Amino acid sequence: MYIGCISLIGWERLRDAMTGVSIPWLVLMTLVTFAGLWIRVVKWRLVLGKGSNAIGVFFLSKAAGEWSPGRIGELSPLLIKRHRNARMAAWIVVDRILEMAVTVGIGVLGLAAVQAPNRGVMIVLAILIGIALLLALYLLTRERLFLAIAGRFPSGPLHRVTVAAARVSSATAAMRKQLVLPLAITIGAGCLDVWAGMLLYQAFGWPVPFALMATAKGVHAVTSAIPITPNATGVPYLTTAVLIHEVGGVPSGVLAAGIALSVVVTNLIFWLSLAAGAADLRKKTA
């Protein structure tokens, strides 16, 4: 999809935009992106505790989630026997809810200050997503509900699934009192993501306001969560590029160059950091 868009925009525009990039701004964007990633690693380490391979399971979860529909791959640590437990499952789901809620919340705050196309539709969609996330979090803590369902089916696959869901629900309920700091870290990481996006386009000499970049990040998160449009399809990048172009007036050549640089920088940071995760995953758990 990206190559097709570049063909329409023109390779000359992409080249011209790349030659004008400011290295100091790009370096600062790289540092902020690095901080945004590793503050999330710290969050997992704080929640899962010492000897839990928190760094390793974080990178395994995020790597698999990036390439899977609806980010279902984030549950991949459960494929490893020593990490297949209710607490791990509960935290992966809760963290995904926190990340989505914060990103959408920041996006709504940005949307309130941006005159974007289809603004009303996006606000309604954000509200519906917020309701869905709250409902999901509520159901996750209803252990008795899952046990009641399991009681109606004393054997078979449905019984095993609902019993497992009840264990995850119990672990989620026990985790609620510990979520203040993880929530604060998630908000901080979300703001760093927005700042990194602003720095990216500042490097090309096209400053993008916080409100617009926050809205773009929210749109990206919602689009990438749709099963048929994960990040790997390129659709989330296209939707945010259209928004920034229409509202911020950023030229298409700069957007194409910005997306390319963003993907390269974020992937370099992630996959180089993954080496630390792989080393941690080989360590014995406590």
N, C-alpha and C positions, 0 to 999 in steps of 0.2 A: 504494500500500500504506500509506503514512504517513497519508494522509487517512482511510483506512478505520480504522486503529488509533485515530486521534484521535476519530473518531465513536463508537467503542466506549468509549473512556476518558472522553470528555466534554470539550467545549471550555472549560467553566468551570474544570476542574482544570488545564488547560494555562494558562489566563489567570492563575489564582491563583499557579501556580508561577513564571510569568514576572515577575509583579509583585514577587516576593520575592527576585529574584536580586541578588547583591552585585556591584556594578560593579568594585571593586578586584580581587576574585578573578577576575572575567571578563577584566579587562585583563591580569592576570598569565598566565592561561591562553592568551590571544591571543599574548603575547610568547613563551611557551614553544613554542606551535605554530609560530610564525614561525621560531624557532631550529631546531626539528626539521626543517623543510623546507629551510632554507638550509644546514644542516650537511651535508645530502645533496647539495646543489648543489656545495659545496666538495669533497666526496668525488669527484664526477664530474670536477671540474676537475683534481684531483690525479692521478687515474688517466689521463685522456685527454690532459692536458697543454695547454700554451699554444697558441693558434691552432686549437683543435679544435672551436670552437663548443660547448663543454661545457655552458654554461648553457642555450643554445638547445635542444640535443638532449635534455637532461634534461627540460625542460618539455614538449617535444613527445612524448617517450616516456611520461611520466607522465600527460599529458592523454589521450592515445589509450588508454593502458592502463586508465585509470579506467572507460572506457565500453565496453570490449571483453570478451567472454567469456574467462575464463582469463587475462586481462591480456595477451593476445597482441598487443594494440596497442602494447605497449612496444617492439616491434621496428620501429615506424614510422619511426625515423630512417634505416633501411636503404632506405627508398623514395627518399631524396634521394641522387643519384648521388655527390656528393663525400663522403658518409658511408657509402657502401655498401662496406665493407671488413671483413676478418676480425676486426680488433681491435675495431671498434665492435660487431659482432655478439657477439663473445666477452664483452665487458664488460657488455652489456645482460643477457645470460643469467646471467653470474656474479653481477652485482649483484642480480638477482631471486632467485637462490639464497641469497645472503647475507642479503637482507632477510627472506625466508621463514624461513630457519634461525634467525636471531636472534629474530624475533617469536615463532616457535613455541617456541624455547628459553626465552625469558623467560616465555612462557605456561605452560610445563611447570613452571618454578620456582615460579610463582604457584600453579599447580594443586596442588603438593605441600603448600601451606599452607591450601588452601581445601576445604571439604567441599561440593563442587558436585554437583548431580544428574548421574548417569551419569559420574561421575568416572573410573571404570575404563575406560569406553569411550573417553573423551577422551584418556586417557594412552596407550592402545593406538594410537589414531589418530595421536597426535603422534609416537609411536615409528615407525610406518609411514611417516609423512611424512618424518621424519628420515632413515630408511633410503633412501627414494626420492631425497631431495636429495643424499645422499652418492653414491648410484649414478649420478645424473645428472652430478655433478661429476667422478666417475671416468671415465665414458664420454666426457665432453667433452675429456678430455686424452689419449684413445686415438687419436692420429693414424694410427698404423699400421693400426688396425682399419678406419677409414674408407677408407684407401688400398687395403687388401686387398679390400674390398667393391667399390670403384671398379674394381679390376683385373679383377674377375669380369664386369663389365659395361663393355666398352670403349667403348660409345657409348650415346646415349639419355639421357632425363631422369634416370634413376637414377644414371648415371655423373656427370652434372653436379652433382647434389645431393650425392653422397658426396665428390666432390672439393672442393666448397665447404665441406662439413662438416669435411673434413680440414684445410683452411686455418683454420677457426675453432678447431678442436682444437689446432692448433699455436700459435695466438695465445693460447689459454687456458692452455696449458702454460707459455708464456713469461711469463704474467702472475702465476703462482702466487707467486713470491717477492715480489711487490709488494702482496700482499693483507693484510698484517698491519695496516697503518694503515687501509685501507678497512674492514676487519672491526671495528677498534676504533671507528671513526666510526659504523658501522652499529649497534653495541651502544649507543653514546651516544645516537644518534638514537632508537633503540627505547625507551630509558629516558625520554627526553624525551616521547615519545608517551604513555607510561603516566602520567607526571607531569601532562601536559596533561589527560588524562581525569580524574585525581583532582581537579585544580583546578576542572574544569567542575562536578562535583557538589558540591564544597566551596562553590562560588558560590551553590548553592541551599540550603546548610546541611545537606547530607547527605554527610559524608565517606565515601569509599570506600577501603578499604585497598589498599596497593600490590599485594598478592598477588591480590586479586580483580580489580583493573583490569588487571593483567598477563595474567591468565587470559582476561579479556574481549577484550583486544587480540589474543591468540592465536586465540581462536575467530573473531573478526571476520576476521582474515587468512586463515584456512583456508576460511571460508565464501565470502569474496569471490573466492578463487582457483578455486572450482568454476565451470566454464564456464556453467552455467545460472543462477548466482546472483552476478553481479558487483555491485559497490556500487550501480550504477544501479537495481537491482531493489528495494533497500531491505531485502532478506532479511538481509544481514550485520548491519545495525543492529538488526533485530528479535531475532536470536538473542542478541546481546550484551545487549540490554535485558532479555530474559527471564532471563538468567543473573544480571545485577546485581540484578534485582528479587527473584529467588528466594533468592539467597545473601546479598545486602547489605540486603535489605528496603527498597530505595529505592522510594517510591511511583510508581505508573504515570504520574501527572501530571508529576512531576519528570523521569522518564525521557523522556517525550514532549517536554518543554521542553528538556531537555539535548540530545537528539538534534537537535532543530531548531536550537538555538544552535550546536552543534558543526558541523553541516553548513554553516550560514551563515558562521561564522567561518573554517573551513578553506577553503571555496570562495573567500571574499573574499581571503584571504591568497594562495591559489594563483593565482587568475586575475589579481590585481593584480601578482603577481610574474612572471606569464607575460609581461607587457609587456617586462621585462628580457630574458627568454628570446627573445622575438621579435626584439628589437633585436640580440641577440648572434648569432642565426641568420642575420641578413642580412650579417654580417661575412664577409670572405673568410677561408678557412682557410689555415693556414700551408703 
